Amino acid sequence: MAPEAGSPGAPVGASGHAIASAEAHSAHNYHPLPVVVATAEGAWVTDVEGRRYLDMLAGYSALNFGHLNPRLIGAAKAQLDRVTLTSRAFHHDRFAEFCTRLAELCGMEMVLPMNTGAEAVETAVKTARKWGYRVKGVPDGRAKIIVAANNFHGRTTTVISFSTDPEARADFGPYTPGFEIVPYGDLTALEAAVTENTVAVLLEPIQGEAGVLVPPPEYLAGVRRVTRERNVLFIADEIQSGLGRTGRTFACDHEDVVPDMYVLGKALGGGVVPVSAVVSSREVLGVFRPGEHGSTFGGNPLACAVALEVIAMLRTGEYQRRAAELGERLHYELGLLVGGGAVEAVRGRGLWAGVDIAPSHGTGRQISERLMARGVLVKDTHASTIRLAPPLVIGEDDLEWGLDRLRAVLAD
């Protein structure tokens, strides 16, 4: 249901105090919208003053199944009464099932669980290099990984070493070598960059932070062909695009492509706990030996319990179908805005869209703030773009309500 009439104003009272305190005592590594969320359910959040907002960002896809999803909260509560952490020094009774079910969902054989998406990307990089040395026979210290311009794979030191975003890189050097950057969507450039020392191609099937950029048709299939022919691993970073967001289980599914390795995160933890994983074949993940890589919290019982419920929900296909059906409505309505002077372009797939705002109508940040004032939460990227990624459980009426607010803001 939509919130009652009346739009939220400037942050005052409890909101203003909380924001001022956060600004004073936390590092300014984010620039959040001036809303202070206190409670949430489904696709809606409520701030400390009781104002309700439609969440059309869903934690950058971490909340694919909505806030406080009963099945996921139930799984977490049940596990909290049993055991939450053992470390990987011991086995626990949820680990084997988690690895088995996730491998099955991906059509793979082995799982290496971690916590955050950036951790999983770092794990994929280490895996590819070790595979290159032990299996492919690349000379020690010579392994190369091809990545795409405008990528976003996290913010660790290694990952920003192959970022093309000045904000992510500035003042954090020296940078980690071993990466070659090619234009996203340019198969010719990618193929030309492959050498005998190339061990992997690491790509987002859809680039989220770059503005929800969808590659040209058959690009992913072409990458799959080139990597197979040249004995190179194809690593698909599906941290944002995977687990139902685009209307399929994985964004790679739209081209019937199966990579050598999936990198997963965000929605795998159901918006409850951080859960990530690298999923691949026995040949690839089998290169690790005890002591070579690990994580105290990776694959902990609580994480496995929640992720197992996420996997069970995805196995029904219900959420993928919902994202596909509501995504058609979303993109049709957004497409009607192009050419009217306020919107220059719309991209995306499923319940995921990047909307480029015409400079005459404001920056992405300004549009996000105006939408917040009307009860809708989105977030900007790269100055002129807003991203829409509502939870897959959003109702049709709520989606239309949110789009109405967007139309009103753009008309203003």
C-alpha positions in Angstrom: 0.0 0.0 0.0 1.1 3.5 -0.7 1.9 5.9 2.2 -0.7 8.3 3.3 -0.9 11.7 1.6 1.8 14.2 2.6 5.4 14.2 1.5 8.4 13.9 3.8 10.1 17.2 4.4 13.7 18.2 5.4 15.3 16.1 8.1 14.3 17.4 11.5 13.8 16.1 14.9 15.0 12.5 15.4 16.1 12.3 11.8 18.1 15.5 11.9 19.8 14.4 15.2 20.7 11.0 13.8 22.1 12.5 10.6 24.2 15.1 12.4 25.6 12.5 14.8 26.5 10.2 11.9 28.2 13.0 10.1 30.2 13.9 13.2 31.3 10.4 14.2 31.5 8.2 11.1 34.0 8.4 8.2 32.5 10.1 5.2 33.0 7.2 2.7 29.3 7.4 1.7 26.9 10.2 0.9 23.6 8.8 1.9 20.3 10.4 1.3 19.0 12.3 4.3 16.5 9.6 5.5 17.0 7.6 8.7 15.3 4.2 8.4 14.0 2.6 11.6 11.8 -0.3 10.4 11.1 -2.1 7.1 8.9 -4.8 5.6 8.7 -6.1 2.0 9.3 -3.2 -0.4 8.7 -0.5 2.2 10.8 1.2 4.9 9.7 3.6 7.6 11.9 6.4 9.1 12.3 7.4 12.7 9.5 10.0 12.3 7.1 7.3 11.0 7.2 8.4 7.3 7.0 5.5 4.8 9.1 5.2 1.6 9.0 2.7 -1.2 12.5 1.1 -1.5 13.4 0.9 -5.2 17.1 0.2 -4.6 16.9 -3.0 -2.5 20.3 -2.6 -1.0 21.9 -2.8 -4.5 20.2 -6.2 -5.0 21.1 -7.5 -1.5 17.3 -7.3 -0.7 16.0 -9.1 -3.7 13.4 -10.9 -1.5 12.4 -7.8 0.4 12.9 -6.5 3.9 12.2 -9.0 6.7 11.2 -11.8 4.4 9.4 -14.2 6.7 11.1 -17.3 5.3 14.5 -15.8 5.6 14.0 -14.3 9.0 12.5 -17.6 10.2 15.6 -19.5 8.9 17.9 -17.1 10.7 15.9 -17.2 14.0 15.9 -21.0 14.0 19.6 -21.1 13.5 20.3 -18.5 16.1 19.0 -20.9 18.7 21.4 -23.6 17.6 24.9 -22.4 16.6 26.1 -19.4 14.7 29.9 -19.8 14.3 32.4 -22.6 14.4 35.1 -21.2 12.1 36.3 -23.6 9.4 38.5 -25.3 12.0 35.5 -27.7 12.4 32.6 -29.0 10.3 29.1 -27.9 11.1 25.8 -29.5 10.1 24.7 -26.8 7.6 27.9 -26.5 5.5 27.7 -29.6 3.3 24.1 -29.0 2.3 24.8 -25.3 1.5 27.7 -26.2 -0.7 25.8 -29.0 -2.4 22.6 -27.0 -3.1 24.5 -23.9 -4.3 26.6 -26.0 -6.6 23.5 -27.6 -8.0 21.8 -24.2 -8.5 24.8 -23.1 -10.5 25.3 -26.3 -12.4 28.8 -26.5 -10.9 30.7 -28.9 -8.6 32.4 -27.0 -5.8 31.8 -23.9 -3.7 34.2 -21.7 -1.8 32.2 -19.5 0.6 33.2 -16.1 1.8 31.3 -13.1 3.3 31.3 -10.0 1.1 31.2 -9.5 -2.6 34.6 -7.9 -2.7 36.0 -10.9 -0.7 34.5 -13.3 -3.3 36.1 -11.3 -6.2 39.5 -11.4 -4.4 39.0 -15.1 -4.0 38.2 -15.5 -7.7 41.3 -13.6 -8.7 43.5 -15.8 -6.4 41.8 -18.9 -7.8 42.3 -17.9 -11.4 46.0 -17.2 -10.8 46.6 -20.4 -8.9 44.8 -22.4 -11.7 46.9 -20.6 -14.3 50.1 -21.7 -12.6 49.2 -25.2 -11.5 46.9 -26.3 -14.4 47.6 -24.1 -17.4 51.3 -23.8 -16.8 51.8 -20.0 -16.9 55.2 -19.0 -15.7 55.3 -17.9 -12.0 54.4 -14.3 -11.5 53.2 -13.8 -15.1 49.5 -14.4 -14.9 47.2 -11.8 -16.5 43.5 -11.2 -16.0 41.4 -9.3 -18.5 38.7 -6.9 -17.1 36.4 -4.4 -18.6 36.5 -0.6 -18.4 33.9 1.0 -16.1 33.8 -2.2 -14.0 32.8 -2.4 -10.4 33.9 -5.4 -8.5 34.5 -3.9 -5.0 36.8 -1.5 -3.3 39.7 -3.6 -1.9 43.3 -2.6 -2.9 43.6 -5.3 -5.6 40.1 -4.7 -7.0 40.6 -0.9 -7.4 43.8 -1.6 -9.1 41.8 -2.5 -12.2 39.1 0.1 -11.8 38.7 3.0 -14.2 36.8 5.1 -11.7 39.0 8.0 -10.4 37.1 8.2 -7.2 37.7 4.6 -6.4 41.5 4.8 -7.2 42.8 8.2 -6.2 45.3 8.2 -3.4 45.2 4.4 -2.8 48.3 3.3 -4.8 50.6 1.6 -5.4 48.3 -0.7 -7.3 48.4 -4.4 -7.8 49.7 -5.4 -11.3 48.5 -8.3 -13.5 45.3 -6.9 -15.1 44.5 -5.6 -18.6 41.5 -3.4 -19.2 39.5 -3.5 -22.4 36.3 -1.7 -23.4 33.2 -3.3 -22.1 31.2 -5.0 -24.9 34.1 -5.0 -27.4 34.7 -8.6 -28.2 37.4 -7.8 -30.8 39.4 -5.8 -28.2 39.0 -8.6 -25.7 40.1 -11.3 -28.1 43.2 -9.2 -29.1 44.2 -8.8 -25.4 44.4 -12.6 -24.8 48.0 -13.9 -24.6 49.5 -17.2 -23.5 49.8 -15.8 -20.0 46.1 -14.8 -19.7 44.4 -16.9 -17.1 40.9 -15.4 -16.9 38.4 -12.8 -18.2 36.5 -11.2 -15.3 33.3 -9.5 -16.3 30.0 -8.3 -14.9 27.3 -9.7 -17.3 25.6 -6.4 -16.7 27.6 -3.5 -15.3 25.6 -2.2 -12.3 27.6 0.7 -10.9 28.3 2.0 -14.4 24.6 2.6 -14.8 23.1 -0.8 -15.5 24.9 -1.2 -18.8 23.8 -4.2 -20.9 26.4 -5.6 -23.3 25.6 -6.0 -27.0 23.7 -9.1 -28.1 25.9 -12.3 -28.2 28.8 -10.5 -26.4 28.7 -13.0 -23.5 28.5 -15.9 -25.9 31.4 -14.5 -27.8 33.4 -14.2 -24.6 32.5 -17.8 -23.8 33.8 -18.9 -27.2 37.1 -17.0 -27.0 37.9 -18.2 -23.5 37.2 -21.8 -24.4 39.3 -21.6 -27.5 42.3 -19.9 -25.7 42.1 -22.0 -22.5 41.1 -19.0 -20.3 38.7 -19.0 -17.4 35.5 -17.0 -17.9 34.6 -15.5 -14.5 31.1 -14.0 -14.2 30.6 -11.5 -11.4 26.9 -12.0 -10.7 27.0 -10.3 -7.3 24.4 -7.7 -8.4 23.0 -9.3 -11.5 22.5 -12.8 -10.3 19.9 -14.7 -8.2 16.8 -13.5 -10.0 17.4 -9.8 -10.5 17.2 -9.9 -14.3 14.4 -12.3 -14.7 16.6 -15.4 -14.9 18.7 -17.0 -12.1 21.8 -15.5 -13.6 22.2 -12.7 -16.2 24.4 -15.1 -18.2 21.3 -17.3 -18.7 19.9 -14.7 -21.1 22.5 -15.9 -23.7 22.6 -19.5 -22.5 26.1 -19.0 -21.3 27.7 -21.0 -18.5 30.9 -19.4 -17.3 33.8 -21.3 -15.6 33.2 -19.5 -12.4 30.3 -17.6 -10.8 31.1 -14.9 -8.2 28.0 -14.5 -6.0 27.0 -12.3 -3.0 24.4 -9.7 -1.9 21.1 -11.5 -2.4 22.7 -14.8 -1.3 22.5 -13.5 2.2 18.8 -12.5 1.8 19.5 -9.0 3.3 20.0 -10.7 6.7 23.7 -11.6 6.8 26.6 -11.1 4.4 27.1 -14.2 2.4 29.3 -14.6 -0.8 30.8 -17.5 -2.7 32.9 -18.6 -5.6 31.3 -21.5 -7.5 33.2 -23.5 -10.1 34.3 -26.9 -11.2 36.5 -29.4 -9.3 39.3 -28.7 -11.8 39.4 -25.0 -10.9 38.5 -24.9 -7.2 40.4 -28.1 -6.6 43.7 -26.2 -6.9 43.4 -25.0 -3.2 45.1 -26.9 -0.4 44.5 -26.3 3.3 46.1 -23.1 4.5 46.2 -21.4 1.1 43.0 -19.3 1.5 40.3 -19.0 4.1 37.9 -16.9 6.1 36.9 -17.2 9.8 33.3 -16.3 9.1 33.0 -17.7 5.5 30.4 -20.5 5.4 29.3 -20.0 9.0 26.2 -21.8 10.2 24.0 -18.7 10.3 25.1 -17.7 6.8 24.5 -21.2 5.5 21.0 -21.4 7.0 19.9 -18.2 5.4 21.5 -18.9 2.1 19.9 -22.4 2.0 16.5 -20.7 2.2 17.5 -18.3 -0.5 18.5 -21.2 -2.8 15.2 -23.0 -2.0 13.2 -19.9 -2.9 15.1 -19.6 -6.2 14.6 -23.2 -7.1 10.9 -22.6 -7.5 11.5 -20.1 -10.3 8.8 -17.9 -8.8 11.1 -14.9 -8.2 12.7 -15.1 -11.6 9.3 -15.1 -13.3 8.2 -12.2 -11.2 11.3 -10.2 -12.1 10.8 -10.9 -15.8 7.0 -10.0 -15.8 7.3 -6.9 -13.7 10.5 -6.0 -15.5 8.6 -5.8 -18.8 6.2 -3.3 -17.2 9.0 -1.3 -15.7 11.0 -1.0 -18.9 7.9 -0.3 -21.0 6.9 2.6 -18.7 10.5 3.9 -18.5 10.8 3.7 -22.3 7.9 6.1 -22.7 9.9 8.7 -20.8 12.7 8.8 -23.3 12.5 11.6 -25.8 10.3 13.8 -23.6 13.2 16.0 -22.6 13.8 14.7 -19.1 15.2 11.3 -19.8 18.0 10.7 -22.3 18.2 6.9 -22.1 17.0 3.8 -20.2 18.9 0.5 -19.9 18.5 -2.7 -18.0 16.9 -6.1 -17.8 14.3 -7.5 -15.5 13.7 -5.4 -12.4 16.8 -3.4 -12.9 17.2 -0.2 -14.8 19.5 2.7 -15.2 17.8 6.0 -16.2 20.0 8.8 -17.6 18.6 12.2 -16.6 18.9 15.1 -18.9 21.2 17.8 -17.4 18.4 20.4 -17.8 16.3 18.5 -15.3 19.0 18.0 -12.6 21.7 15.6 -11.5 21.1 12.0 -10.5 21.5 13.1 -6.9 19.0 15.9 -7.2 16.4 13.6 -8.8 17.0 11.0 -6.0 16.4 13.7 -3.4 13.2 14.9 -5.1 12.0 11.3 -5.3 12.8 10.8 -1.6 10.6 13.9 -0.8 7.8 12.1 -2.6 8.3 8.8 -0.7 10.5 6.8 -3.1 14.1 5.8 -2.5 16.5 5.3 -5.4 20.2 6.2 -5.7 22.3 8.0 -8.3 25.5 6.9 -10.0 28.0 8.8 -12.2 26.3 12.2 -11.8 23.5 11.9 -14.3 22.0 8.4 -13.8 19.6 6.9 -11.2 19.3 3.2 -10.6 16.1 1.4 -10.0 16.2 -2.1 -8.5 13.1 -2.7 -6.4 12.8 -5.9 -4.4 11.5 -8.8 -6.5 8.5 -9.0 -4.1 7.2 -5.5 -4.9 3.5 -5.4 -5.8 2.3 -4.2 -9.2 0.4 -1.4 -7.6 3.4 -0.3 -5.6 5.6 -0.4 -8.7 3.2 1.8 -10.6 2.9 4.1 -7.6 6.7 4.6 -7.6 6.7 5.2 -11.4 4.0 7.8 -10.9 6.3 9.6 -8.5 9.1 9.4 -10.9 7.0 10.9 -13.7 5.8 13.7 -11.4 9.4 14.5 -10.4 10.5 14.6 -14.1 7.5 16.8 -15.0 8.5 19.3 -12.3 
